[in-house]
């Protein structure tokens, strides 16, 4: 039987000549970062490259070619949460400081981590505030003290701790002038000889001032300048001399070309100025900035500005600042919702705080298509004007191309395929939230099989609203008490029966099921049911529900603050005849209730019906039935920017798993894609398989759960597997664990009843 099967398919190779296509694609297990680079908090230059630290990432700009290269944890960075960047002229090494005390040394595209400060077993902040380089040494100023790094040896040389009244004194900046080290602190200015052998003893440092809170320091022409929040001083004859007072807030001072640059911000107008001061205290130039200037670096008459609002800015020749090139990326790092399909990705960046109050985030949403990001931001995208903010939900209608975006205070926004827009909030069927009469909060969005758009309205009088395909609006009230706010409706999905399931925020809220009986215009024949924790009331593991997903069997997975409940018979749940089941999952040698103790923020189902679970402690991949943990990713063992995962979405065509965290977005090339009823556009990657390649070979576009067999050219079986949905994976070895010899190998694909077959080939190179 086996021989006949292979012989028939072998003949099919030459009869239909259907080789598997060569696919330019990313391999299984490949991580990709999608970081935002349009905020800048620190900048440095060596006159060849500009080094820029954004809030969550880092990039370089070639001054001549204008080429930008972005870096993240995928590329070897130790983490996210940048604080400062500096570069040493002698070694050509850039020093990256993080808010958690971590330090990376960067040169020629490679990173070397120095975690000594981060790993130090002391309480309190270790944030890095400033980095000064001097002839191969880096002086890192932190909340814990000064760390001196020998850059040529890639090691910490020594550490200086300042202790005042038995309390650690943070260092906000450092400079060197006349062979003397000067360190500024929130409790004044201190100095010591650079050549002193006793620098580690704080009592050997000279106190110049102990009353003022200094935030930044710089030196030029061997003259030291130090500033507080608005007053600038110069050191003359061992004494501080007041030389300038800002009319607003001073953020930083930096040494320029025979000058000091002062960065000032105006909080009411969200802009600022940079001012040039000569060593004899004259302000000789000043330039406005659109956003908040955090730091300035100079190179041959050009000023590079780290703008917290607008990213890296270049200024030169006395003109206004203009945007400099930056790596491609989304509008902002936070990811509250994600839509992904066929290499098109949409991400919302708004949100709300722990008290559920809106943030006023103008970052809008972003689109990734054709490997290019498009940003839709308030004040810059005319469809938003200056009023639409805090977008938190996003959904695309695959039939008509409409994009639906919900806000936590600006209602419903619709982007039509022709570029026209619609906005619904006041004077519409969307009620204001009980939290504020000016907030119109969309909790969830879902499309039914008739292309009707359903949405929940958080804490509105009518918590469920539908906009039909024909444009009619209907809204509904559900009389279940919610403890936090009345009608606190949030995440929404629609099951195979057309029932609407939505989470409701609050300690005693649970999940609500709503059946409109296929008559959205008639609420009199509707049914609804509330599921709560405990037997007889719904069987949920907890009343505080956070996420929902419908799997390929039609079961509803409900994520709560304390694990997952699974409703395997959703058609009966609305009558109370079926409750949630809390399954036991096996992890290593231990077994327990499914995610007991974990806050389950998001659940996504891949093409093999496996579940990707996002929590406050990273991501888990569990089997289709939820009885086995297949993989786990967190910030420590993967490029995840953060363990707090807000949203997971899976591209059913490519198998890419998009993971949105509170610190940024990454994607992971998964092993499963959505399978179809026939083999269609079957591709393999890599093909040919390079010599020495030890990764996974992916064969995608196959019929769902296909039987896949790999043979040599004579028909000898090399490997057999079952597809994960629409994609099969092969580790590139035979049953003995050896890599096949170079040559052509045949791939036979068939479904369960043999009605769908496909034959192709993959080539192994020497």
C-alpha positions in Angstrom: 0.0 0.0 0.0 2.8 2.4 1.0 4.8 1.6 -2.2 1.8 2.0 -4.4 1.0 5.4 -2.8 4.5 6.7 -3.4 4.7 5.3 -6.9 1.5 7.0 -8.0 2.6 10.3 -6.6 6.1 9.8 -8.0 4.6 9.5 -11.5 2.5 12.6 -10.8 5.7 14.7 -10.5 6.6 14.2 -14.1 3.0 14.2 -15.3 2.0 17.6 -14.0 5.4 19.1 -13.3 4.4 21.1 -10.2 7.6 21.9 -8.3 7.1 23.8 -5.0 7.9 27.5 -5.7 11.0 29.2 -4.5 9.8 31.5 -1.7 11.6 34.6 -0.5 10.4 34.5 3.1 11.6 34.5 6.7 12.3 31.2 8.3 10.3 29.5 11.1 11.2 30.9 14.5 12.4 34.2 13.1 11.8 37.3 15.3 11.3 40.8 13.9 11.0 44.0 15.9 8.6 46.8 14.8 9.9 49.6 17.0 8.9 53.3 17.0 11.9 55.6 16.4 10.1 58.9 16.2 10.8 60.0 19.8 14.3 60.8 20.7 15.6 61.3 24.3 19.4 61.3 23.7 21.8 61.9 20.9 25.6 61.7 20.3 27.9 61.9 17.2 31.4 61.1 16.2 31.1 63.2 13.0 30.5 60.1 10.9 27.4 58.6 12.6 24.7 60.1 14.7 23.7 57.8 17.6 20.1 58.2 18.7 18.3 56.7 21.7 14.5 56.7 21.4 12.3 55.7 24.2 12.3 52.0 23.4 14.9 51.6 20.7 18.2 52.8 19.2 19.3 53.8 15.7 22.2 55.3 13.8 22.3 57.8 11.0 25.1 58.0 8.5 25.8 61.8 8.2 26.9 61.6 4.6 24.6 59.0 3.1 21.6 59.7 5.4 21.2 55.9 5.8 19.5 54.9 9.0 19.7 51.5 10.8 17.4 50.6 13.6 18.3 48.2 16.4 16.4 46.4 19.1 16.6 43.2 21.2 16.3 41.2 18.0 19.6 42.7 17.0 21.4 42.1 20.3 20.4 45.0 22.5 20.1 44.1 26.2 16.6 45.5 26.6 14.3 48.5 26.1 13.8 51.7 28.1 16.7 53.8 26.8 18.0 56.6 29.0 21.2 58.0 27.4 23.7 57.5 24.6 27.3 58.7 24.2 30.2 57.9 22.0 34.0 57.8 22.7 36.3 59.3 20.0 39.3 57.2 20.9 37.7 53.7 20.6 34.7 54.5 18.4 32.5 52.8 20.9 29.0 54.0 21.6 27.7 53.5 25.2 24.0 52.9 25.6 22.5 53.4 29.1 19.1 52.1 30.1 16.6 53.2 32.7 17.1 49.9 34.7 20.9 50.4 34.9 21.8 48.1 32.1 24.7 49.1 29.8 25.5 48.1 26.2 28.7 48.9 24.3 28.0 49.2 20.5 30.4 49.2 17.6 30.1 48.1 14.0 26.6 46.8 14.4 27.4 44.6 17.4 26.5 44.9 21.1 28.4 43.9 24.2 26.4 43.9 27.5 27.8 45.1 30.8 25.0 44.3 33.3 27.0 45.0 36.5 24.9 48.0 37.6 21.6 46.4 36.7 22.4 43.2 38.5 23.7 44.9 41.7 21.7 43.6 44.7 20.6 46.9 46.1 17.2 48.5 46.5 16.1 51.6 44.7 16.6 53.1 41.3 19.6 52.4 39.1 18.6 54.6 36.2 21.4 56.1 34.1 21.2 59.8 33.9 24.3 60.9 31.9 27.4 59.4 30.1 30.6 61.3 29.6 33.5 59.8 27.6 37.2 60.8 28.0 40.0 59.1 26.1 38.8 55.5 26.3 36.9 55.8 29.5 33.2 56.1 30.0 31.9 57.8 33.1 28.3 56.6 33.6 26.3 58.7 36.1 23.4 56.9 37.7 21.0 57.1 40.6 23.4 54.7 42.4 26.7 56.4 41.7 29.4 56.7 39.0 30.5 53.7 37.0 33.8 54.0 35.1 34.1 51.7 32.1 37.4 50.9 30.4 36.1 50.7 26.8 39.1 49.0 25.2 38.8 46.2 27.8 35.0 46.1 27.8 34.9 46.0 31.6 34.0 48.1 34.6 37.2 49.8 36.0 35.8 51.2 39.2 32.7 52.6 40.9 32.2 55.7 43.0 29.4 55.9 45.5 28.2 59.2 47.0 26.6 59.0 50.4 25.1 61.9 52.2 23.5 61.6 55.7 23.7 57.8 55.3 21.7 58.0 52.1 22.9 57.2 48.5 23.2 60.4 46.4 22.3 60.1 42.7 24.6 61.6 40.1 22.8 63.6 37.4 25.9 64.4 35.3 29.6 64.5 35.1 32.3 66.3 33.1 36.1 66.7 33.2 38.0 70.0 33.0 41.6 70.8 33.9 42.2 67.2 35.0 39.4 67.5 37.5 36.2 65.5 37.6 33.0 67.5 38.4 29.8 65.6 39.4 26.5 67.3 39.8 23.7 65.9 42.0 20.3 66.9 43.4 22.3 68.1 46.5 24.9 70.2 44.8 28.2 70.0 42.9 31.3 68.0 43.9 34.9 67.7 42.4 38.0 65.6 42.7 41.3 65.2 40.9 41.1 62.8 38.0 44.4 61.3 39.0 43.5 60.8 42.7 43.9 57.2 43.9 41.1 57.7 46.4 38.1 58.5 44.1 36.1 55.7 45.5 36.0 57.4 48.9 33.4 60.1 48.9 35.0 62.0 51.7 37.9 62.8 49.4 35.7 64.7 47.0 35.5 68.5 47.4 32.0 70.0 48.1 31.6 73.1 45.9 27.9 73.5 46.5 25.5 71.4 48.6 22.2 73.4 48.4 21.1 73.4 44.8 19.4 70.7 42.7 21.6 70.4 39.6 20.2 68.5 36.6 22.9 68.8 34.0 26.6 69.7 33.5 28.9 70.5 30.6 32.3 72.0 30.1 33.8 74.0 27.2 37.3 75.6 27.0 38.0 74.1 30.4 35.1 76.1 31.9 32.4 74.2 33.8 28.7 75.1 33.5 26.0 73.5 35.6 22.3 74.1 35.6 19.2 73.6 37.7 15.6 73.6 36.3 15.9 77.3 35.2 19.2 78.8 36.5 22.6 78.4 34.9 25.9 78.8 36.8 29.5 78.8 35.8 32.5 77.8 37.9 35.0 80.6 38.5 37.9 80.4 40.9 36.2 77.5 42.7 32.9 79.3 43.2 29.6 79.1 41.3 28.6 82.3 39.5 25.0 82.8 38.3 25.1 83.6 34.6 21.7 83.0 33.1 18.0 82.4 34.1 15.6 80.8 31.7 12.1 82.1 31.2 10.8 78.6 31.2 12.1 75.1 32.0 15.7 74.1 31.2 16.1 70.4 30.3 19.8 69.9 29.5 23.0 71.7 28.6 25.6 70.3 26.1 29.0 71.3 25.0 29.2 72.6 21.5 31.9 74.0 19.2 33.3 76.6 21.6 29.9 77.2 23.2 27.3 75.7 25.5 23.9 74.8 24.1 20.9 75.2 26.4 17.7 73.2 25.8 14.5 74.8 27.0 10.9 73.6 26.9 7.6 75.4 27.2 5.1 73.0 28.7 2.0 74.9 27.9 2.7 75.1 24.1 4.6 71.8 23.8 7.6 73.4 22.1 10.9 75.0 23.1 14.1 76.7 22.1 17.8 75.9 21.9 20.1 78.8 22.9 23.8 79.2 22.2 26.0 80.6 25.0 29.7 81.6 24.6 32.2 80.8 27.3 31.9 84.5 28.4 28.2 84.0 29.0 26.7 85.7 25.9 23.6 84.3 24.2 24.6 84.7 20.6 21.8 82.6 18.9 18.5 80.9 19.6 16.3 78.7 17.6 12.7 77.5 18.2 11.9 73.8 18.2 8.5 72.3 17.5 8.7 69.7 20.2 10.5 69.1 23.5 14.3 69.3 23.1 16.1 66.8 25.4 19.7 67.0 24.2 21.9 68.4 21.4 25.0 67.0 19.7 27.1 69.0 17.2 29.1 68.1 14.2 30.8 70.5 11.8 28.2 73.3 12.2 25.2 71.0 12.3 23.1 70.5 15.4 21.4 67.2 16.0 18.5 67.6 18.3 16.9 64.8 20.4 13.2 65.8 20.3 10.9 63.8 22.6 7.9 64.5 20.5 9.2 64.4 16.9 12.4 62.3 17.0 15.8 63.3 15.7 15.9 66.8 14.2 18.8 68.3 12.2 19.5 72.0 12.3 22.2 74.0 10.5 22.9 77.2 8.7 20.6 79.3 10.9 17.4 77.7 9.5 14.5 76.1 11.2 14.7 72.5 12.4 13.5 69.9 10.0 13.0 66.2 10.3 15.9 63.9 9.7 15.6 60.4 8.3 14.7 57.7 10.8 14.2 53.9 10.5 10.8 52.8 9.4 8.4 52.0 12.2 5.0 52.6 13.7 3.7 55.8 15.2 4.3 54.8 18.8 5.5 51.8 20.9 2.3 50.8 22.7 0.0 48.3 21.1 -3.6 48.0 22.4 -5.0 46.2 19.4 -3.7 44.5 16.3 -5.3 43.4 13.0 -3.1 41.2 10.8 -3.9 39.4 7.5 -1.8 38.6 4.4 1.1 40.8 5.3 -1.1 43.8 6.2 -1.0 44.9 9.8 -2.9 47.6 11.7 -2.0 48.7 15.2 -3.7 51.1 17.6 -1.5 53.1 20.1 -4.0 54.7 22.5 -5.2 53.4 25.8 -6.2 54.2 29.3 -4.6 54.1 32.7 -5.1 51.7 35.7 -8.1 53.8 36.7 -9.6 53.4 33.2 -9.2 57.1 32.5 -8.3 58.1 28.9 -4.8 59.3 28.3 -5.2 61.8 25.4 -2.6 59.9 23.4 -2.3 61.5 19.9 -0.3 58.6 18.4 -3.4 57.3 16.6 -2.8 54.0 14.7 -0.3 52.7 12.2 -0.4 50.4 9.1 2.3 48.0 7.9 1.9 47.1 4.3 4.4 46.1 1.6 7.0 46.2 4.4 6.4 49.9 5.0 4.8 51.7 7.9 2.2 54.5 7.5 1.4 56.6 10.5 -2.0 58.1 11.3 -1.4 60.7 14.0 -3.5 63.4 15.6 -2.5 66.9 14.3 -0.7 65.3 11.3 -3.5 63.2 9.7 -6.3 65.4 8.5 -8.9 62.8 9.1 -8.3 63.2 12.9 -7.9 67.0 13.1 -6.8 67.9 16.6 -9.6 66.1 18.5 -9.5 62.4 17.8 -7.2 60.6 20.3 -6.8 57.3 22.2 -7.6 54.7 19.6 -7.7 51.3 21.2 -9.7 48.9 18.9 -9.2 48.2 15.2 -10.9 45.9 12.7 -10.8 45.7 8.9 -13.7 44.4 6.8 -12.1 42.1 4.2 -15.2 42.3 2.0 -15.5 46.1 1.4 -12.0 47.3 2.7 -13.4 49.5 5.4 -11.3 50.1 8.5 -13.1 50.5 11.8 -11.2 52.0 14.7 -12.6 52.5 18.2 -11.4 55.1 20.7 -11.5 55.2 24.5 -12.9 58.7 24.2 -13.4 59.7 20.6 -16.0 57.1 19.5 -15.9 55.2 16.2 -13.7 56.2 13.3 -14.1 54.7 9.8 -11.5 54.9 7.1 -13.0 54.1 3.7 -11.0 52.5 0.9 -11.2 55.8 -1.1 -9.5 57.7 1.8 -12.7 59.4 3.0 -13.5 59.2 6.7 -16.4 59.1 9.1 -16.5 59.7 12.8 -19.3 58.8 15.2 -19.5 60.1 18.8 -21.8 62.8 20.0 -25.2 63.0 18.2 -24.9 59.4 17.2 -26.1 56.0 18.5 -23.0 55.9 20.7 -23.7 57.0 24.2 -21.2 59.0 26.3 -19.5 56.9 29.1 -20.6 57.2 32.7 -17.0 58.2 33.4 -17.2 61.5 31.5 -20.0 63.1 29.4 -17.4 64.0 26.8 -16.0 60.5 26.4 -17.5 58.1 23.8 -15.7 54.8 24.5 -15.8 51.9 22.2 -15.0 48.7 24.1 -14.9 46.1 21.3 -15.6 45.6 17.6 -16.7 42.6 15.6 -18.3 41.8 12.2 -20.9 39.1 11.8 -21.4 36.9 8.7 -23.8 39.5 7.2 -21.2 42.3 7.4 -23.0 44.0 10.2 -20.6 45.9 12.6 -21.2 45.2 16.2 -19.6 47.2 19.0 -19.7 47.5 22.7 -19.9 51.0 24.3 -18.1 51.0 27.6 -20.3 52.3 30.4 -22.8 53.8 28.0 -26.5 53.6 28.7 -26.8 51.2 25.7 -23.8 48.9 25.9 -24.3 47.1 22.6 -24.7 48.8 19.2 -24.9 47.5 15.7 -24.4 49.3 12.4 -25.9 47.1 9.7 -24.5 46.6 6.2 -27.2 48.9 4.9 -26.2 51.7 7.3 -29.0 51.2 9.9 -28.2 51.7 13.6 -29.6 49.8 16.5 -28.6 49.7 20.2 -29.4 47.5 23.2 -29.5 47.6 26.9 -28.6 44.5 29.0 -30.0 44.5 32.6 -27.1 42.9 34.4 -25.4 44.8 37.3 -21.8 45.6 36.9 -19.8 46.6 40.1 -17.4 49.1 38.5 -19.6 51.1 36.1 -23.1 50.3 34.8 -22.9 48.6 31.4 -19.1 48.2 31.5 -18.8 46.3 28.2 -15.5 45.7 26.6 -13.9 43.0 24.4 -16.3 41.4 21.8 -16.4 38.3 19.6 -19.2 36.6 17.6 -19.5 32.8 17.8 -20.5 30.3 15.0 -24.2 30.7 16.1 -24.1 34.4 15.6 -24.2 35.0 19.4 -22.3 38.0 20.7 -19.9 37.4 23.6 -18.3 40.3 25.4 -16.2 40.8 28.6 -17.4 43.3 31.2 -14.9 45.1 33.4 -15.3 44.9 37.2 -14.9 42.5 40.1 -18.4 40.9 39.6 -19.0 41.4 35.9 -18.1 38.2 34.0 -19.0 37.6 30.4 -22.3 38.4 28.7 -23.8 36.4 25.8 -26.3 38.2 23.6 -28.5 36.6 20.9 -30.4 39.1 18.6 -32.2 36.1 17.0 -31.0 37.4 13.5 -33.4 40.4 13.9 -31.2 43.3 15.0 -34.2 45.6 14.3 -36.4 43.8 16.9 -35.1 43.6 20.5 -38.2 41.9 21.7 -37.1 38.4 20.6 -33.6 38.7 22.0 -31.9 36.5 24.7 -29.0 37.2 26.9 -27.0 35.4 29.6 -24.3 36.4 32.1 -21.6 34.0 33.0 -19.9 34.3 36.3 -17.4 32.3 38.4 -18.5 29.2 40.3 -20.7 26.2 39.5 -24.2 27.0 38.5 -23.5 30.6 37.5 -21.2 30.1 34.6 -18.1 28.1 35.8 -15.6 30.9 35.1 -12.3 30.8 37.0 -12.8 34.5 37.9 -15.4 37.2 37.5 -13.0 39.7 36.1 -12.8 38.8 32.5 -10.2 40.3 30.1 -10.1 38.4 26.8 -12.0 36.2 24.4 -11.3 33.9 21.5 -13.2 31.5 19.3 -11.2 28.4 18.3 -11.5 26.3 15.1 -13.9 23.9 16.9 -16.3 26.8 17.8 -15.3 26.7 21.5 -15.1 30.0 23.3 -11.9 30.6 25.4 -12.3 33.2 28.2 -9.3 34.8 29.7 -9.7 36.1 33.2 -7.6 37.7 36.0 -7.1 34.1 37.3 -6.8 31.7 34.4 -8.8 30.5 31.5 -12.3 29.0 31.2 -13.4 27.1 28.0 -17.0 26.9 26.8 -17.1 23.9 24.5 -20.9 24.1 23.8 -21.6 27.8 23.2 -25.0 27.2 21.7 -26.2 25.8 25.0 -24.5 28.3 27.2 -27.1 31.0 26.7 -29.7 28.8 28.3 -27.5 27.8 31.2 -27.2 24.2 30.0 -23.4 24.5 29.4 -20.8 26.1 31.6 -17.1 26.9 31.3 -14.6 24.2 32.0 -11.3 24.9 33.7 -8.9 22.4 32.2 -5.7 20.9 33.7 -2.5 21.7 31.7 0.8 19.8 31.9 3.9 21.9 32.1 7.2 20.0 32.5 6.5 17.5 35.3 3.8 19.6 36.9 0.1 19.8 36.2 -2.5 22.4 37.3 -5.5 24.4 36.3 -5.1 26.2 33.0 -3.2 29.4 33.8 -4.3 29.5 37.4 -2.9 32.7 39.0 -2.1 34.3 35.6 -3.9 37.4 34.3 -4.8 36.4 30.7 -4.8 39.6 28.7 -5.2 38.2 25.2 -5.8 34.9 23.4 -5.1 34.1 19.7 -5.8 30.9 17.7 -3.4 29.8 15.0 -4.0 27.7 12.0 -3.4 24.5 13.9 -6.0 25.5 16.5 -3.3 26.1 19.1 -3.6 29.0 21.5 -1.2 31.8 22.0 -1.8 33.2 25.5 -0.6 36.7 26.5 -0.2 37.5 30.2 1.6 39.9 32.5 4.4 37.3 32.5 5.0 36.8 28.8 3.5 34.5 26.1 2.6 30.8 26.1 1.8 28.6 23.2 -0.5 25.8 24.3 -1.9 22.8 22.4 -5.3 22.8 20.6 -7.0 21.3 23.6 -5.1 23.4 26.2 -3.6 20.3 27.9 0.0 20.9 27.0 2.3 23.9 27.0 4.4 23.8 23.8 6.5 26.9 24.2 6.9 30.0 26.4 8.5 33.4 25.6 9.3 36.2 28.0 11.6 39.2 28.1 14.5 37.1 29.5 14.5 34.2 27.0 13.4 36.0 23.8 13.3 39.4 22.0 10.0 40.3 23.7 10.4 43.9 24.8 8.3 43.3 27.9 6.5 40.6 29.8 3.3 42.6 29.9 1.5 41.5 26.7 -1.5 43.5 25.7 -2.5 41.9 22.4 -1.6 39.0 20.2 -2.8 38.7 16.6 -1.9 36.0 14.0 -1.6 36.5 10.2 -3.5 33.4 9.0 -1.7 33.6 5.6 2.0 33.9 6.7 1.7 32.4 10.2 3.4 35.5 11.7 2.4 36.0 15.4 2.3 39.7 16.2 2.8 40.4 19.9 2.0 43.8 21.3 3.5 44.6 24.6 3.6 47.8 26.7 7.1 48.4 25.5 6.7 47.7 21.8 5.6 45.3 19.0 7.5 42.3 17.7 6.5 39.4 15.4 7.5 35.7 15.4 7.3 33.5 12.4 5.1 30.6 13.7 4.8 27.0 12.5 1.1 27.2 11.6 -0.9 29.0 9.0 -4.6 28.9 8.1 -5.3 25.8 6.0 -7.7 25.7 3.1 -9.8 23.1 1.3 -7.2 22.7 -1.4 -3.5 23.1 -2.0 -3.0 26.6 -3.2 0.2 28.6 -4.0 2.3 26.0 -2.2 5.8 27.4 -1.4 8.8 26.2 0.6 11.4 28.1 2.5 14.3 28.0 2.2 14.5 26.5 -1.2 17.2 25.6 -2.2 18.4 24.7 1.3 21.9 26.3 1.8 24.9 24.2 2.8 25.1 24.2 6.6 21.6 25.4 7.1 20.3 23.9 10.4 16.9 25.7 10.8 13.4 24.7 10.0 12.1 24.2 6.5 8.5 25.5 6.0 6.1 24.2 3.4 3.0 26.4 3.3 -0.2 26.8 1.3 -1.1 23.2 1.8 -4.6 21.8 2.4 -5.6 21.9 6.1 -3.9 19.3 8.3 -2.4 17.6 5.2 -0.3 14.5 5.2 3.2 15.5 4.0 5.9 13.1 3.0 9.5 13.8 1.8 11.3 11.2 -0.3 14.5 11.1 -2.2 14.4 10.9 -6.0 14.1 7.1 -5.9 11.0 7.2 -3.6 12.7 6.3 -0.4 10.9 7.9 2.5 13.0 10.5 4.3 10.5 12.3 6.6 6.7 12.3 7.2 4.7 14.8 9.1 1.2 16.4 9.5 0.7 20.1 8.6 -0.1 22.6 11.3 -3.2 24.0 9.6 -1.9 25.1 6.2 1.8 24.7 6.9 4.1 21.8 7.4 7.5 22.1 9.0 10.6 19.9 8.7 13.8 20.2 10.7 15.8 19.2 7.6 17.0 15.8 8.9 16.0 12.2 8.2 14.7 9.7 10.7 18.3 9.0 11.9 18.8 12.7 12.6 21.2 13.3 9.7 21.1 16.0 7.1 20.2 14.5 3.7 22.9 14.5 1.0 22.8 17.2 -1.5 20.3 16.8 -4.3 16.6 16.9 -5.2 14.0 15.7 -2.7 10.3 15.2 -3.5 7.5 16.5 -1.4 4.1 14.8 -1.6 1.0 16.5 -0.1 -2.4 15.0 0.3 -5.5 15.5 2.4 -7.2 12.8 4.5 -9.4 11.3 1.8 -6.8 11.7 -1.0 -9.0 14.2 -3.0 -6.4 16.9 -2.8 -2.8 16.2 -3.8 0.2 18.2 -4.7 3.8 17.3 -5.6 6.9 19.5 -5.5 10.5 19.4 -4.7 13.2 20.9 -2.5 16.9 21.1 -3.3 19.7 20.6 -0.8 22.9 22.3 -1.7 26.4 21.0 -1.0 
